Amino acid sequence: MRKSLERIAVVGLLAVVSTSAVEAELCTIDAVPAATLLLPYFEVDLNKKKGEDWVIAINNGSAAPTIAHVVIWTDMSVPTFDFDIFLTGFDTQLFSLKTLFRDGLVPAEEPFSGFQTLSELQAAHTGDGVDGNCYSTDTGRFARGYVTIDNVNFDGSLINPSDQGYFPDVANDLNQLWGQYYVTKGSFIQSDNLVHIEAGSNSSYTFYGRFDQFTGTDEREPLAEQWAARFINTQKASTELIVWRDSGVAQGPFTCNGLQGGWYPLGQTDILAFDEQENLVELTFDSASPPFPAETQRVRVGSSALPVPHDAGWLVLNLATSAGLQSYVIVQQDLKKRSSHHMAHPMLAGPNNPSSEPQVSSACGSAPNVAAGPVP
């Protein structure tokens, strides 16, 4: 496995972020050394040995050694497992999520915290109950979720961002991590940068704000609210959207009652579809079945979850709920068995008002108004 991962790393050389002469700007989404990295989505088929794998590469952009604290979250944003990876100066470490979820191999030495058996970890990420509680939506045979990676002061803390004392005692504000992810299937590889989230924000709404009562303690910049995504939906081509969202709620394990109550499902302000002749249609959805209800998901454009009236064009995704919360969107396009991953564009403000002064969408600002509570 180590040799194969090293071969994958060569593919990512063109996506490497320079650690010298980097101009970083807070409240923008840029691939510069950061204090937190985000993999917005992963999916592991537990029944297919040769199924899709998601590989993460973590890099230290400094000569000083550091520790990367890795946290695995479900699609409902419940943390299930975390561990530390030690990085020497300018070090690179890779690990496979398929190896973790199928074989139970942890890419780190003990201690680590969370579920201590592979069967429990798999159940937590597929919607099955563990000790009477649920942790994710029903995903069938697929283990789904997302990953955060924080720069921390010391290893073996055995706590995660949702625990009291993580900020500022465990996690630090040093912007020195950068990385990529690779999606592999057989000989096919596609890659993109992880989301780089810098520390230093003075906003009361931060990336981890839901865990510190929106006091800004974590100092991590928030992500955007609106996105523009190109799509093509024909017999020979298709588009899927990977959408990560912030409910604004610190969600814990919940009763297996069919996801009733609390913040779920997440709605949106509006979704607009343009064709290639600039014709506009506003898409409407039942409030009980919005297209992106969980905190992370992969949805095909043109499916029953996200029907569009055009074969090709682009979408405006205003994913801010009434609370005005952050999100992140990746566009995956497949054309004749070739595929690409890339970040959607943070949308210029005012898509219905062309005369308005363009401003890049950002959730930077005051604390959001979160009315809903956790799923009980």
C-alpha positions in Angstrom: 0.0 0.0 0.0 2.8 2.4 0.9 4.4 2.0 -2.6 1.1 2.6 -4.4 0.4 5.7 -2.4 3.8 7.0 -3.2 3.0 6.6 -6.9 -0.2 8.5 -6.5 1.7 11.3 -4.8 3.6 11.9 -8.0 0.4 12.7 -9.8 -0.2 15.5 -7.3 3.0 17.4 -8.0 1.3 19.8 -10.4 -1.1 20.7 -7.6 1.5 21.5 -5.0 1.1 24.8 -3.2 4.3 26.7 -2.9 5.2 27.5 0.7 7.3 30.5 -0.2 6.1 33.9 -1.3 2.4 32.9 -0.8 -0.1 35.8 -0.7 -2.9 34.7 1.6 -6.1 36.6 2.1 -8.6 35.7 4.8 -12.3 35.0 3.9 -11.3 33.9 0.5 -10.9 30.3 -0.6 -7.3 29.9 -1.7 -4.9 27.0 -1.6 -2.3 28.4 0.8 -0.8 26.9 3.9 -3.5 26.7 6.5 -4.3 25.7 10.1 -7.2 23.4 9.0 -7.8 21.2 6.0 -11.1 19.8 4.9 -12.0 16.8 2.7 -15.7 17.7 2.1 -16.8 14.2 1.2 -15.7 10.6 1.0 -17.5 7.4 0.0 -16.2 3.8 0.5 -18.1 0.8 -0.9 -17.9 -1.7 1.9 -18.8 -4.6 -0.4 -16.4 -4.0 -3.3 -12.8 -4.8 -2.7 -11.8 -2.9 -5.9 -14.2 0.0 -5.4 -13.5 3.7 -5.3 -10.8 4.8 -2.8 -10.2 8.3 -1.3 -6.6 9.0 -0.4 -5.5 12.1 1.6 -2.1 13.6 1.4 -1.1 16.0 4.3 1.9 18.2 3.9 3.9 20.3 6.3 4.8 23.6 4.7 7.3 24.6 7.4 10.7 23.4 8.5 9.3 23.1 12.0 7.7 19.7 12.9 4.0 19.6 13.7 1.1 17.3 14.5 -2.0 17.0 12.3 -5.1 15.9 14.2 -7.4 13.9 11.9 -11.1 13.7 12.6 -13.6 11.5 10.7 -17.2 12.8 10.7 -20.4 11.2 9.4 -22.7 12.8 6.8 -24.7 14.2 9.7 -21.5 15.8 11.2 -21.1 13.4 14.2 -17.4 12.7 14.9 -16.7 9.0 15.0 -12.9 8.5 15.0 -9.8 10.7 15.4 -6.0 10.2 15.5 -2.8 12.2 15.2 -0.2 12.1 12.4 3.3 13.5 13.2 4.9 15.5 10.5 8.6 16.4 10.4 9.7 19.6 8.6 8.4 19.6 5.0 7.0 16.1 5.5 4.2 14.4 3.6 2.0 11.6 4.9 -0.7 9.8 2.9 -3.5 7.6 4.1 -6.4 5.7 2.5 -10.0 5.9 3.7 -10.8 2.6 2.1 -8.0 0.9 4.1 -9.4 2.4 7.2 -13.1 1.5 6.6 -12.6 -1.9 4.9 -9.6 -3.3 6.7 -9.6 -1.3 10.0 -6.0 -0.2 9.5 -5.3 3.2 11.2 -2.5 5.2 9.6 -1.1 6.3 13.0 0.2 4.9 16.3 -2.0 4.8 19.4 -3.6 6.5 21.1 -6.7 7.2 19.0 -10.2 7.8 20.1 -13.7 7.0 18.8 -15.2 3.6 17.9 -12.8 0.8 18.8 -14.1 -1.9 16.5 -14.4 -1.8 12.7 -17.9 -3.1 12.7 -19.1 -0.2 14.9 -17.3 2.4 12.8 -18.8 1.0 9.6 -22.3 0.9 11.2 -22.0 4.5 12.3 -21.2 5.6 8.8 -24.0 3.6 7.0 -27.0 4.5 9.2 -27.0 1.4 11.3 -27.6 1.8 15.0 -24.7 1.4 17.5 -25.9 0.8 21.1 -29.3 2.2 20.3 -28.1 5.4 18.6 -27.6 6.5 15.0 -24.8 8.7 13.6 -25.6 9.1 9.9 -28.3 8.8 7.2 -29.0 5.4 5.8 -26.3 5.0 3.1 -26.7 1.3 2.4 -23.3 -0.4 1.8 -21.5 2.9 1.4 -19.6 4.5 4.3 -19.9 8.2 3.8 -18.7 11.3 5.6 -16.0 14.0 5.6 -12.6 14.6 7.2 -11.1 17.6 9.0 -7.4 18.0 9.8 -6.2 20.5 12.3 -2.7 21.8 13.2 -2.4 21.0 17.0 0.1 21.6 19.8 0.5 18.1 21.1 -0.5 14.5 20.3 -2.7 12.1 22.3 -5.3 14.7 23.2 -8.1 12.3 22.4 -10.6 15.1 21.9 -11.9 16.7 18.7 -13.3 20.2 17.6 -16.7 19.5 19.2 -15.2 19.0 22.6 -14.7 21.7 25.2 -11.1 22.9 25.5 -10.1 21.9 21.9 -9.8 25.6 21.1 -7.4 27.1 22.0 -5.7 24.5 24.2 -5.2 21.7 21.7 -5.5 23.3 18.2 -3.2 26.1 17.3 -3.4 29.0 14.8 -0.3 28.2 12.8 -1.0 28.2 9.0 1.5 25.5 7.9 -0.6 22.6 6.6 -1.5 22.0 2.9 -2.7 18.9 1.0 -4.6 17.1 -1.7 -7.0 14.3 -2.1 -7.0 11.6 -4.7 -10.0 9.5 -5.9 -8.8 6.2 -7.4 -10.5 3.3 -9.1 -8.3 0.7 -10.7 -5.7 2.6 -12.8 -7.8 5.7 -12.9 -6.8 8.7 -10.6 -8.3 12.1 -10.2 -7.2 14.7 -7.7 -7.7 18.2 -6.3 -6.6 20.3 -3.4 -8.1 19.9 0.0 -10.0 22.9 1.3 -7.4 25.1 3.0 -8.9 27.0 6.0 -6.6 29.7 7.4 -6.5 30.9 11.0 -6.5 34.6 11.9 -10.1 35.5 11.2 -11.6 38.2 13.4 -15.2 37.2 12.4 -17.5 35.9 15.1 -18.8 33.4 12.5 -15.9 30.9 11.9 -15.5 27.5 10.4 -15.8 25.8 13.7 -18.2 28.4 15.2 -20.9 26.0 16.1 -18.6 24.3 18.6 -17.6 27.5 20.4 -21.0 29.2 20.5 -19.9 31.5 17.7 -17.4 33.4 19.8 -14.6 33.2 17.2 -12.3 31.2 19.5 -11.1 28.9 16.7 -10.2 31.9 14.5 -10.7 29.8 11.3 -12.1 31.6 8.3 -15.6 30.5 7.2 -16.4 29.3 3.7 -18.8 30.8 1.1 -22.6 30.8 0.9 -23.3 30.9 -2.8 -21.8 28.9 -5.6 -21.8 28.7 -9.4 -21.4 25.2 -11.0 -21.3 24.3 -14.7 -23.2 21.1 -15.6 -23.7 18.9 -18.6 -26.3 16.1 -18.6 -26.4 14.0 -21.8 -26.1 10.3 -22.8 -22.3 10.7 -22.9 -21.7 13.1 -20.1 -22.9 13.6 -16.6 -22.3 15.9 -13.6 -22.4 15.3 -9.9 -22.2 17.8 -7.2 -20.4 17.1 -3.9 -21.9 19.5 -1.3 -20.7 20.1 2.2 -22.8 22.2 4.5 -22.8 23.7 8.0 -26.0 23.2 10.0 -24.8 25.6 12.7 -25.5 22.9 15.3 -23.2 20.7 17.3 -24.8 17.4 16.4 -24.3 14.3 18.5 -25.7 10.7 18.2 -29.4 10.6 17.7 -32.2 8.1 18.1 -32.9 6.0 15.1 -36.2 7.5 14.4 -36.1 8.4 10.7 -34.3 11.7 11.1 -37.2 13.6 12.5 -36.8 17.0 14.1 -34.0 19.5 14.6 -32.1 21.0 11.7 -32.5 18.1 9.3 -33.2 18.4 6.4 -31.2 21.5 5.4 -33.0 23.7 2.9 -31.6 26.5 0.7 -32.5 30.1 -0.3 -32.8 29.3 -4.0 -31.2 27.3 -6.8 -31.2 28.8 -10.3 -30.5 27.0 -13.6 -29.2 28.8 -16.7 -29.0 27.1 -20.1 -26.3 28.0 -22.6 -28.5 30.8 -24.1 -28.8 32.5 -20.7 -32.4 31.4 -20.1 -33.1 31.2 -16.4 -35.3 28.8 -14.5 -35.7 28.8 -10.7 -35.9 25.3 -9.4 -38.4 24.5 -6.7 -38.3 21.7 -4.1 -40.6 20.3 -1.4 -39.4 21.5 1.9 -39.4 17.9 3.2 -37.0 16.7 0.4 -34.5 19.4 -0.6 -31.6 18.3 -2.8 -28.8 18.7 -0.2 -30.4 17.8 3.1 -27.4 16.4 5.1 -24.0 18.0 5.9 -22.3 16.2 3.1 -23.6 14.4 0.0 -23.0 13.6 -3.7 -26.0 14.4 -5.9 -26.3 13.9 -9.7 -27.5 16.8 -11.6 -30.6 15.7 -13.6 -31.6 13.0 -11.0 -34.9 13.0 -9.2 -33.1 14.8 -6.3 -31.9 17.6 -8.5 -33.9 17.8 -11.8 -32.9 20.4 -14.3 -34.8 21.5 -17.5 -31.6 21.9 -19.6 -29.0 19.4 -21.0 -26.2 21.9 -20.3 -25.6 25.2 -18.6 -24.8 26.3 -15.1 -26.4 26.5 -11.6 -26.5 29.2 -9.1 -26.6 27.5 -5.6 -27.5 29.9 -2.9 -27.2 27.4 0.0 -27.5 29.9 2.8 -30.5 28.9 4.9 -32.3 31.6 6.9 -29.3 31.2 9.3 -26.8 32.3 6.6 -24.4 29.4 6.9 -21.3 28.3 5.0 -20.9 25.6 2.5 -18.5 24.1 -0.1 -19.2 22.6 -3.5 -17.1 20.3 -5.8 -18.1 19.6 -9.4 -17.5 16.1 -10.6 -17.9 15.7 -14.4 -17.7 12.4 -16.3 -17.3 12.3 -20.1 -16.7 9.1 -21.9 -15.3 7.3 -18.8 -13.0 10.3 -18.0 -13.7 12.3 -14.9 -12.6 15.5 -13.2 -12.9 17.0 -9.8 -12.8 20.8 -9.3 -14.1 23.4 -6.9 -17.2 25.2 -8.0 -16.8 29.0 -8.2 -17.8 31.1 -5.2 -20.7 33.1 -6.6 -20.7 36.8 -7.2 -23.4 38.4 -5.1 -26.7 39.4 -6.7 -27.2 36.8 -9.5 -30.7 38.3 -10.1 -29.4 41.9 -10.1 -26.6 42.3 -12.9 -26.2 46.0 -12.0 -25.1 45.2 -8.4 -21.5 45.6 -7.5 -19.9 42.2 -7.6 -18.7 40.8 -4.3 -17.4 37.3 -3.8 -19.8 35.4 -1.6 -18.5 34.8 1.9 -19.9 33.8 5.2 -17.4 36.1 7.0 -19.3 38.4 9.4 -21.4 38.2 12.5 -22.7 35.1 14.1 -25.6 33.4 12.2 -29.1 33.2 13.6 -29.5 29.4 14.2 -33.0 28.6 15.2 -33.1 24.8 14.9 -31.5 22.4 17.4 -29.8 19.0 17.0 -31.7 16.1 15.6 -32.9 14.3 18.8 
